[in-house]
Each structure stands twice: as C-alpha cells, then as structure tokens.
Amino acid sequence: MQRLYEYLQVIRWKIRTNKDKKGDYLFNTWQNNWQIELEKKYINDYNIINNLEYIKSKKESIYEHSNFSFEIVLSKIITNVEHSLRKINVEPYEMGFSAIKSFVFII
C-alpha cells in the first residue's frame, strides 16, 4: 500500500509536468480546448484569444472554469490509499518534488 501511495504521487506529478520534445504537455487533463489552442498559437499577444476556434464559435468561454475532474478523481484515490494506510498504522508521507524525481529514476 505504501508503494501504491508513492506511485500515485509520481503519476500525478508526471501528468502535471511531462512534455514532449516540442514542449507540449503530454497530458491535457485540466485545460479547456481554447487554452491548449492558445498555448500552441501564442506569440506575445493575448488579442488572439478572440480568434481562437473554441472562443469564436462560442463552444467555450474564457470565463469557464478549467476541467479538474481528472485531478479530483486522482486526489480521491490518493486520499483513500492514505486513509487505508493510517488504518493499518502506517504513516503515509507526501513526497516532495526532489523525492519524486529521484524516485522516478529508481523505477
């Protein structure tokens, strides 16, 4: 269970930070479509937001909240594992950034 807890923390970190060779995020789990489009087209001018496909067609708005459903599900899983560990008298620990990086290299 402790190992599962550690792996889940690593997965959360990898999903939040992993980018490909072009610098694009590998996992678009929380961004709205217009945010992904803006990231690809942004050239020091935020005036292009009105010309983005999802904004222009009114499928999305800049005022809509981001999609955190994946993050919520993953957080619930991590919390449930954490509570299970505490019930069996194992103290789970939140891995820091440097610990996660070194843990990834060990795997």
N, C-alpha and C positions, 0 to 999 in steps of 0.2 A: 504494500500500500504506500509506503514511503517513496519507493521508486516511481510508482504511478503519479504521485503528487509532484515529484520533481520533473517527470516527463511532461506533465500537463503544463507546468510553468514554462518549460523550454518551448513547447508547441505554441503557447500564447505569445512568447517573445518572438519566435521565428515568423509567425503570421503577421505580427505588427511591423517587423523590420526588414524582412527579406526582400531584396530587389534583384532584378536580373542584370545582365551586362549593360543594358541601356539605361539603367537607373529607375526602371518602372517597378512598382511593387508587384510581387508575385501573387499576393492575395488581396483582392479588393473586397474586404469583408464589411467595412463600415461606410465607405464612401458612396455618395449618390453618383449617378451616372454623369451629371454635369461636372462634378468635382474631378472625376477621372479624366473627362474630356478637357477640362481647364488645365489640369496638370500636364497634359500632352501638348497643348497649344499655347500655353502661357509664354509671353515674350515681353515681360516688364510693362504690361498694360492691362489693367483689370477691365478696361472698357470692352474687351472681347466677350465678357460674360453674357451680355445680351444677345450675342450672335451664336452662342453655343446651341447645338441641336436640341437638347432637352429643355433648355430655357425658352428658346424661340418657339418651340412647338407647344409650350405650356404643359409638358408632361411632368416637369419638376419646377420647383421654385427655389430660389436661394434662401428662402425663409424656412424651408422644410428642415426638420431635424435629420441628422445622419442616421443610418441604419445600424443600430448597435445590437441587433438580435443575436448575431453570432457571438459577440463578446459576452452578452448576457448568459447565453447557454454555456459557454466555456467557463465563465466565472462560477456559475451554479455547480458545474461538475467539480471544479477545483474546491469549492466550499464544501460540497458533500463529502469529498475524499478527506478534506481537512477535519471535518466533524467526525468522520468514521475513525480516523487516526486517534483523535483525542479520546474517543470512547474506549479504545483499546490501550489507552495510556501511552501513546506515542505522541510526542510533541512535534508537530509539523513546523517547518520553518520556510519562510518566504525567501526564495533565492534572490540575491541581488544581481545586478547586471553583469558584474565581473564573474560571479559564480556561475551564472547561466552560460556565459561564453566559454569558460573553462570546462564546464560540464558537457557542452556540445562537442568540444574537441576530444573528450574522453570517449564519447559514444562513437 
